[in-house]
């Protein structure tokens, strides 16, 4: 079948499917009052019971899950992104700060990454760079090998159920629909205190006077250059002067980054993590603000990378590898 004919046939088919769905789904139990949609009462199936339910599978959540599972507890690990690791992976924060002389799971994780070539060979320094894809696979492996952790990716926490002061259930939504989960212990590793807020806990947010929070930052990966070529502009350990030199490069390209201390961080000889932008006066608990900050950040990163490339010299082959799925 020709490609053009395929699209001619496919589009009406999809449209017909949508119309058919609207015809069979009875929404008569819903109503609108005073600008609000009143939903019909519903029953949510309890899909599982666990000793511990952990909301958020970033560094804190995944390490909590592994430690508890190794102690014999049954674990449900709920994560909104499509991978474990949070800022380490979805956020591309591929530097672990102050990693030396640490014991426990951190030492196990860094040791396994070194063994699996997930970090530069013979790397020595205060900060530990790692391969994001190696980290994703390793965290999944560590969780699964316990045999006691059920992982739910692409799943969002939407509610918490309390009996007096104790949380008894959480409710999630995903492609599987709306589901309830029962637990004895609940751990909030969402990064924003989502579980605590949904359970009715009081909280303070932002500056006491202005309400403003820290700015958003989106991390990214670049390549096409080597460490030897751009070393004066790369932050390695305590070299803060590299940020000043990098800012001068942006100025030469006629650009004014939103962050005045841009940084390039080595992951491999030809792969670097970059922090090139800030977005101010946005709320991390407002979806429209998060969306706006994400789009603005990605646009600025592309402009800045292209600007460096336009200078030529060591930047002549520079290109953007990836921007983070998760903005921080």
PAVO-62174 format. One line per field, with one value per residue: x, y, z of N, C-alpha, C in turn; residue in three letters; residue number from 1. Coordinates in steps of 0.1 Angstrom, whole numbers. Layout:
residues N
nx <- [X;...]
ny <- [Y;...]
nz <- [Z;...]
cax <- [X;...]
cay <- [Y;...]
caz <- [Z;...]
cx <- [X;...]
cy <- [Y;...]
cz <- [Z;...]
domi <- [ALA;...]
pavo <- [NUM;...]
***
This chain:
residues 328
nx <- [9;6;22;8;-19;-22;-23;-46;-66;-61;-66;-94;-102;-92;-105;-131;-130;-128;-152;-170;-163;-172;-199;-205;-197;-213;-220;-238;-240;-223;-221;-223;-217;-218;-194;-179;-170;-189;-181;-192;-199;-175;-160;-129;-106;-86;-55;-32;-13;11;41;56;51;65;67;79;109;135;170;167;143;147;169;159;139;155;171;151;138;158;159;137;112;81;77;63;71;66;67;67;81;97;118;140;156;153;164;190;188;163;165;191;212;241;263;276;279;305;313;333;347;323;299;279;249;256;283;282;267;284;307;298;292;317;330;314;321;308;316;343;374;397;390;394;384;365;339;316;313;289;275;244;226;237;233;205;199;213;201;175;182;193;170;152;166;162;138;116;105;80;77;63;63;57;35;13;10;-20;-38;-42;-53;-66;-68;-79;-49;-33;-19;-35;-39;-28;-37;-34;-29;-28;-19;-33;-55;-74;-62;-60;-38;-27;-10;14;34;44;64;75;90;88;100;87;71;46;30;27;14;-10;-20;-29;-11;3;22;50;60;85;100;94;84;81;72;85;104;134;151;141;160;173;191;215;230;261;282;307;330;361;377;403;402;384;390;397;372;358;343;360;362;371;373;362;367;364;338;335;351;337;313;323;328;302;294;311;298;276;256;235;233;207;216;242;264;273;278;300;304;325;317;325;354;345;319;296;280;258;249;231;211;185;152;131;108;87;64;69;48;28;13;12;32;54;54;58;84;99;97;108;134;144;145;163;186;192;197;220;239;241;251;277;288;289;310;332;365;375;349;337;325;306;276;242;233;212;183;171;145;131;127;144]
ny <- [-12;22;50;74;66;49;68;81;62;55;78;85;61;62;85;75;56;71;85;64;55;76;73;50;53;61;91;101;102;122;157;193;219;252;258;236;202;176;145;111;87;62;29;18;-6;-25;-33;-45;-55;-44;-45;-22;8;28;60;74;70;80;86;84;70;46;34;32;13;-10;-15;-20;-42;-61;-66;-82;-72;-67;-48;-20;0;31;50;80;85;69;53;41;60;88;121;113;99;103;130;135;141;133;132;122;138;143;116;99;76;67;44;14;13;32;29;3;8;26;11;-11;3;12;-13;-22;-5;19;44;68;53;46;68;95;116;142;141;119;108;93;69;74;55;31;34;34;7;-7;0;-11;-38;-42;-39;-58;-82;-87;-99;-90;-66;-48;-30;0;17;48;57;76;90;99;102;99;78;80;67;81;93;78;67;45;36;42;59;54;65;54;39;16;25;37;28;12;8;-10;-5;-10;6;38;56;88;97;115;138;163;162;151;129;134;159;151;135;153;168;197;223;244;266;280;313;330;356;364;341;329;303;283;286;269;243;228;200;188;169;170;165;158;171;170;163;173;193;212;217;241;252;234;222;206;189;212;235;264;286;279;282;310;314;300;315;338;328;324;351;360;348;363;359;357;340;326;317;327;314;292;257;230;195;168;135;114;111;122;130;151;165;193;224;249;268;288;291;315;324;306;280;248;232;237;227;241;260;244;231;254;262;240;239;265;261;240;253;274;260;247;270;280;260;259;284;283;265;281;297;283;269;249;242;235;211;206;192;187;162;152;163;167;146;152;181;200]
nz <- [0;-8;8;10;5;27;49;41;46;72;89;88;100;126;135;133;153;176;176;179;205;220;217;230;257;285;300;317;344;352;359;355;377;387;373;378;374;384;393;388;414;422;423;433;426;448;442;453;482;505;525;525;508;484;472;444;427;427;436;465;468;454;466;492;487;479;502;521;510;510;536;540;535;517;488;471;445;432;403;384;360;332;340;366;391;390;393;387;363;346;349;341;357;360;377;407;437;461;467;476;500;510;523;522;501;482;478;467;444;429;427;411;388;380;375;354;333;335;341;336;329;355;369;391;417;434;426;411;379;357;333;321;310;318;345;347;340;359;384;380;379;405;420;410;415;442;444;458;452;436;407;395;367;348;362;382;414;428;449;485;511;543;577;604;617;602;571;549;523;489;459;425;391;357;325;331;343;371;402;434;463;491;521;549;557;545;523;514;486;466;459;459;481;476;484;512;511;497;517;535;550;565;549;540;514;494;495;526;525;497;484;464;448;443;411;381;365;336;327;303;276;258;229;204;209;226;258;260;241;250;277;293;297;312;341;366;394;417;401;396;381;355;347;345;323;304;303;291;265;256;256;236;215;213;231;260;286;308;332;352;358;340;334;324;325;328;315;299;279;255;261;277;305;308;324;316;319;336;349;361;388;386;395;410;415;398;369;344;347;350;325;308;317;310;282;276;286;271;246;250;256;232;216;229;226;198;195;207;189;166;170;163;161;189;192;169;160;177;192;203;224;241;259;292;303;326;343;368]
cax <- [0;13;22;-3;-32;-23;-28;-60;-74;-59;-71;-108;-104;-89;-116;-143;-129;-131;-167;-176;-160;-180;-212;-208;-194;-224;-215;-250;-238;-215;-228;-215;-224;-210;-181;-171;-175;-192;-179;-200;-192;-169;-153;-115;-101;-74;-47;-22;-10;25;46;61;49;74;62;91;120;147;180;162;133;152;178;150;133;165;174;140;136;169;156;126;98;75;78;57;79;58;75;60;89;98;130;143;168;149;173;202;185;154;170;205;222;250;274;273;288;310;310;344;347;309;297;265;244;263;296;279;263;295;316;293;293;331;332;307;325;297;322;356;384;407;386;396;379;354;326;316;305;284;268;230;220;242;227;191;199;218;191;165;188;194;156;146;173;157;126;106;101;72;79;53;67;47;24;13;3;-31;-45;-39;-64;-62;-77;-74;-36;-24;-22;-38;-39;-26;-44;-26;-35;-18;-26;-42;-66;-73;-60;-56;-28;-28;3;16;43;44;76;73;103;84;108;79;62;33;22;24;4;-23;-25;-34;-1;6;35;54;67;91;104;83;79;77;67;94;113;146;147;142;172;173;204;216;243;267;293;314;342;369;381;415;399;376;393;396;358;351;345;365;364;369;377;351;370;360;325;337;357;326;304;330;325;288;294;317;288;265;245;234;225;199;224;255;275;270;289;302;309;329;312;335;363;337;305;296;267;258;239;232;199;176;139;128;94;78;61;71;35;18;16;14;45;64;55;64;98;105;98;118;147;149;147;175;198;195;203;233;248;243;259;291;293;291;324;342;376;372;334;331;318;297;262;234;229;199;179;165;130;126;133;145]
cay <- [0;35;57;84;59;44;78;84;52;55;90;83;50;67;94;67;49;81;88;52;55;86;68;39;57;69;100;108;104;134;169;205;228;263;258;224;189;167;131;100;79;50;20;16;-19;-26;-42;-52;-52;-45;-40;-8;15;40;69;81;60;86;80;81;60;33;29;27;0;-21;-18;-27;-56;-70;-69;-91;-65;-66;-34;-14;12;38;61;86;85;56;46;43;69;102;131;107;93;111;144;136;146;122;134;120;147;138;101;92;71;64;30;10;11;41;22;-8;13;32;-1;-19;11;11;-26;-23;6;30;57;68;44;51;81;99;130;143;139;106;108;80;67;73;42;20;36;29;-8;-12;2;-21;-51;-43;-40;-71;-94;-89;-107;-85;-53;-46;-17;5;29;55;57;88;91;109;104;91;75;80;63;90;99;68;64;31;33;52;57;58;65;51;33;6;32;42;17;15;0;-10;-7;-8;18;46;65;98;100;121;150;175;160;148;120;141;169;145;130;164;174;211;225;257;265;292;324;334;369;365;328;324;292;283;285;256;241;216;195;182;162;174;157;164;178;161;170;180;205;223;216;253;255;223;221;193;191;226;245;273;296;274;288;324;314;296;326;346;322;328;365;361;343;373;353;361;329;330;314;334;304;279;247;218;185;156;122;106;120;129;132;161;171;208;232;262;277;289;297;321;328;295;270;234;224;242;221;251;266;233;230;266;262;229;244;276;256;233;262;281;251;246;283;282;250;264;296;279;259;292;303;275;264;236;240;234;199;204;189;184;147;149;172;159;144;157;194;201]
caz <- [0;-9;21;10;7;41;57;38;52;87;96;91;109;140;138;136;166;186;176;184;219;226;216;239;270;290;310;322;358;355;357;357;386;391;367;383;369;395;388;394;424;416;431;429;430;455;433;460;496;507;538;524;495;482;461;439;425;426;444;478;467;449;477;503;483;479;516;528;504;514;550;540;533;503;484;459;441;422;397;373;348;325;344;380;393;391;388;382;350;339;350;335;367;359;386;422;445;474;467;482;514;514;525;519;487;473;474;459;431;422;424;400;376;376;370;341;325;336;345;330;334;364;373;405;419;445;420;403;367;353;321;325;306;327;358;346;339;372;394;377;382;419;425;406;420;455;443;467;448;424;402;386;360;341;371;390;426;427;462;497;520;557;588;615;613;594;557;547;509;479;446;413;377;346;314;337;349;385;411;449;468;505;527;563;558;532;523;504;479;454;456;462;492;470;493;524;508;494;529;543;559;562;543;536;501;489;505;535;521;483;479;453;450;435;397;374;356;328;323;289;272;245;224;192;214;236;270;257;233;257;291;300;300;318;355;371;408;423;391;394;371;341;345;340;309;295;301;281;252;252;253;222;205;213;239;274;293;319;343;350;361;332;336;316;334;320;318;293;271;244;265;288;310;308;330;308;320;348;347;374;391;382;406;407;417;388;356;333;350;347;311;303;321;302;268;275;289;259;235;253;255;217;211;234;219;184;196;209;176;156;173;156;170;195;193;155;158;189;190;215;224;247;270;303;303;339;347;382]
cx <- [9;11;10;-17;-33;-28;-42;-70;-73;-66;-86;-111;-102;-101;-129;-142;-132;-146;-174;-175;-170;-195;-215;-205;-205;-219;-226;-249;-229;-224;-219;-223;-214;-196;-173;-178;-177;-191;-189;-192;-186;-162;-139;-110;-88;-65;-36;-20;4;29;50;57;57;70;74;103;133;158;175;153;138;161;170;144;143;168;163;137;146;167;143;112;94;73;70;65;72;66;67;68;90;111;131;155;165;158;186;200;176;158;184;215;232;264;269;283;292;308;321;342;333;307;283;262;252;276;293;275;275;305;311;294;308;334;326;310;315;303;336;366;394;403;389;392;368;341;326;307;301;276;253;223;224;236;212;191;203;208;179;170;188;180;151;153;169;145;115;101;92;73;68;59;55;34;24;5;-8;-38;-39;-51;-59;-73;-72;-60;-28;-29;-25;-37;-34;-35;-35;-34;-24;-26;-35;-54;-64;-72;-56;-46;-27;-14;3;24;44;56;74;87;100;92;101;70;48;24;18;13;-10;-29;-30;-24;1;20;37;61;72;95;92;76;73;70;75;102;125;142;148;155;170;187;203;229;248;278;298;326;349;374;394;412;392;379;393;382;351;354;349;369;361;372;365;354;366;346;326;342;346;316;310;328;311;287;300;307;276;253;246;226;218;206;237;267;273;282;288;309;313;323;321;344;356;323;305;282;268;247;240;221;193;163;134;112;84;76;62;59;24;22;19;28;56;66;62;80;105;107;109;132;153;153;161;187;202;202;217;243;251;252;274;296;296;305;334;353;373;357;328;323;308;283;255;230;215;196;171;150;124;134;133;145]
cy <- [12;42;67;78;54;55;82;75;52;66;88;71;54;76;86;60;59;84;76;51;64;81;58;42;66;78;108;110;116;146;181;214;239;262;246;212;180;152;121;93;66;42;17;3;-18;-37;-50;-47;-54;-40;-25;-3;27;48;77;72;68;80;76;69;46;26;24;14;-12;-25;-25;-41;-66;-74;-78;-85;-67;-52;-31;-1;19;50;66;86;71;49;49;53;84;112;125;103;102;126;146;141;135;124;131;128;140;123;93;88;69;49;27;9;20;35;11;-3;18;20;-9;-11;11;-2;-28;-12;17;43;57;60;52;65;84;114;130;140;127;107;94;80;65;60;31;21;30;13;-14;-11;-8;-35;-53;-45;-54;-83;-96;-99;-102;-71;-53;-32;-13;18;36;56;68;86;102;112;95;90;73;73;70;95;90;67;49;27;45;49;62;58;62;45;21;12;36;29;21;4;1;-12;-5;4;25;56;75;102;107;133;163;173;157;140;127;151;162;138;140;171;189;213;240;256;279;302;328;347;370;352;322;313;293;282;271;255;228;212;189;176;167;165;164;171;168;170;178;193;216;223;229;257;245;223;207;195;205;237;254;283;292;280;302;323;309;307;336;341;325;342;367;357;353;368;357;350;333;326;321;326;291;270;235;208;173;143;112;116;128;131;141;164;186;213;246;271;277;295;302;323;319;286;256;226;229;236;230;257;256;231;242;265;251;233;255;271;249;242;269;272;249;258;284;272;254;276;293;273;270;298;296;271;251;232;236;222;196;201;185;169;145;160;163;158;151;170;195;216]
cz <- [0;4;21;12;21;50;54;45;67;94;99;101;124;144;141;149;177;188;183;199;226;227;227;254;276;302;317;337;362;352;360;366;389;386;371;377;381;389;395;404;417;426;425;434;437;448;440;474;498;521;537;509;495;470;456;439;421;434;458;478;464;459;489;500;484;493;523;523;509;529;551;537;519;500;471;456;430;416;384;359;343;329;359;380;394;385;382;367;342;339;345;344;369;366;400;430;458;476;474;496;519;514;520;504;478;468;465;445;423;418;412;387;371;369;356;331;324;340;338;337;343;369;388;407;430;439;411;391;363;340;326;321;314;340;358;347;353;383;392;382;397;425;422;412;435;455;452;463;435;420;393;380;353;349;381;402;425;440;473;506;534;566;600;610;605;580;556;532;501;467;435;401;367;335;319;343;364;394;425;453;484;511;542;565;545;534;511;498;466;450;459;474;488;479;506;522;505;507;539;552;555;557;540;523;497;500;513;531;507;478;468;457;442;420;392;367;349;324;309;287;259;241;211;196;223;247;267;249;241;272;298;304;308;333;360;385;413;413;388;383;357;338;339;326;299;293;291;267;247;248;239;211;205;221;253;282;305;332;341;354;354;334;327;325;326;324;312;285;261;248;277;292;311;316;325;311;334;343;360;375;386;394;401;409;408;374;345;335;346;332;304;305;312;288;267;277;277;247;238;252;240;212;216;228;205;185;198;196;166;158;165;166;176;195;179;152;169;185;203;214;229;257;280;301;315;342;362;387]
domi <- [UNK;UNK;UNK;UNK;UNK;UNK;UNK;UNK;UNK;UNK;UNK;UNK;UNK;UNK;UNK;UNK;UNK;UNK;UNK;UNK;UNK;UNK;UNK;UNK;UNK;UNK;UNK;UNK;UNK;UNK;UNK;UNK;UNK;UNK;UNK;UNK;UNK;UNK;UNK;UNK;UNK;UNK;UNK;UNK;UNK;UNK;UNK;UNK;UNK;UNK;UNK;UNK;UNK;UNK;UNK;UNK;UNK;UNK;UNK;UNK;UNK;UNK;UNK;UNK;UNK;UNK;UNK;UNK;UNK;UNK;UNK;UNK;UNK;UNK;UNK;UNK;UNK;UNK;UNK;UNK;UNK;UNK;UNK;UNK;UNK;UNK;UNK;UNK;UNK;UNK;UNK;UNK;UNK;UNK;UNK;UNK;UNK;UNK;UNK;UNK;UNK;UNK;UNK;UNK;UNK;UNK;UNK;UNK;UNK;UNK;UNK;UNK;UNK;UNK;UNK;UNK;UNK;UNK;UNK;UNK;UNK;UNK;UNK;UNK;UNK;UNK;UNK;UNK;UNK;UNK;UNK;UNK;UNK;UNK;UNK;UNK;UNK;UNK;UNK;UNK;UNK;UNK;UNK;UNK;UNK;UNK;UNK;UNK;UNK;UNK;UNK;UNK;UNK;UNK;UNK;UNK;UNK;UNK;UNK;UNK;UNK;UNK;UNK;UNK;UNK;UNK;UNK;UNK;UNK;UNK;UNK;UNK;UNK;UNK;UNK;UNK;UNK;UNK;UNK;UNK;UNK;UNK;UNK;UNK;UNK;UNK;UNK;UNK;UNK;UNK;UNK;UNK;UNK;UNK;UNK;UNK;UNK;UNK;UNK;UNK;UNK;UNK;UNK;UNK;UNK;UNK;UNK;UNK;UNK;UNK;UNK;UNK;UNK;UNK;UNK;UNK;UNK;UNK;UNK;UNK;UNK;UNK;UNK;UNK;UNK;UNK;UNK;UNK;UNK;UNK;UNK;UNK;UNK;UNK;UNK;UNK;UNK;UNK;UNK;UNK;UNK;UNK;UNK;UNK;UNK;UNK;UNK;UNK;UNK;UNK;UNK;UNK;UNK;UNK;UNK;UNK;UNK;UNK;UNK;UNK;UNK;UNK;UNK;UNK;UNK;UNK;UNK;UNK;UNK;UNK;UNK;UNK;UNK;UNK;UNK;UNK;UNK;UNK;UNK;UNK;UNK;UNK;UNK;UNK;UNK;UNK;UNK;UNK;UNK;UNK;UNK;UNK;UNK;UNK;UNK;UNK;UNK;UNK;UNK;UNK;UNK;UNK;UNK;UNK;UNK;UNK;UNK;UNK;UNK;UNK;UNK;UNK;UNK;UNK;UNK;UNK;UNK;UNK;UNK;UNK;UNK;UNK;UNK;UNK;UNK;UNK;UNK;UNK]
pavo <- [1;2;3;4;5;6;7;8;9;10;11;12;13;14;15;16;17;18;19;20;21;22;23;24;25;26;27;28;29;30;31;32;33;34;35;36;37;38;39;40;41;42;43;44;45;46;47;48;49;50;51;52;53;54;55;56;57;58;59;60;61;62;63;64;65;66;67;68;69;70;71;72;73;74;75;76;77;78;79;80;81;82;83;84;85;86;87;88;89;90;91;92;93;94;95;96;97;98;99;100;101;102;103;104;105;106;107;108;109;110;111;112;113;114;115;116;117;118;119;120;121;122;123;124;125;126;127;128;129;130;131;132;133;134;135;136;137;138;139;140;141;142;143;144;145;146;147;148;149;150;151;152;153;154;155;156;157;158;159;160;161;162;163;164;165;166;167;168;169;170;171;172;173;174;175;176;177;178;179;180;181;182;183;184;185;186;187;188;189;190;191;192;193;194;195;196;197;198;199;200;201;202;203;204;205;206;207;208;209;210;211;212;213;214;215;216;217;218;219;220;221;222;223;224;225;226;227;228;229;230;231;232;233;234;235;236;237;238;239;240;241;242;243;244;245;246;247;248;249;250;251;252;253;254;255;256;257;258;259;260;261;262;263;264;265;266;267;268;269;270;271;272;273;274;275;276;277;278;279;280;281;282;283;284;285;286;287;288;289;290;291;292;293;294;295;296;297;298;299;300;301;302;303;304;305;306;307;308;309;310;311;312;313;314;315;316;317;318;319;320;321;322;323;324;325;326;327;328]
***
